[in-house]
Amino acid sequence: MNPSWYLWVKVFHLLAIISWMSGIFYLPRIFVHYVEGQGAGEDVRRLKVMARKLYHFTSMLAVFALASGIWLWTAFGFGGGWLHVKLAMVLLLIGYHISTRIFMKRMLRDAPLPRSVTLRWYNEAPVLILLVILWLVVVKPF
């Protein structure tokens, strides 16, 4: 493979990851505003639309990030123990992404969501997972 193509795939992979993470970071904030707005008797219908659209757009970016990551992995091999741990962290992110779908579906049908404080803590999980992934990719400790 031409090395310049490899670099372009890396660029698009990173762009997809950044975009996916942006959605993962913001969607739980919509849940927080929904729960707090609903508790205050405010009109929260717009938040339902925002959550649904953001989830679907973010899912598309996640697929692109995962596909480009798999392509890089198969084109250049699987090396180092750090990559095993990174892939485990990516699986955690995928699980987190799926859990946002569960909350979004509950929100759309007006089923109860966790308290806003719980959702605020829930919002911090992907930051920690991403921090571990970044450390593994940059430092490659093992």
Helices and strands as residue ranges (DSSP letters): H 3-39, H 45-76, H 81-108, H 116-122, H 125-139
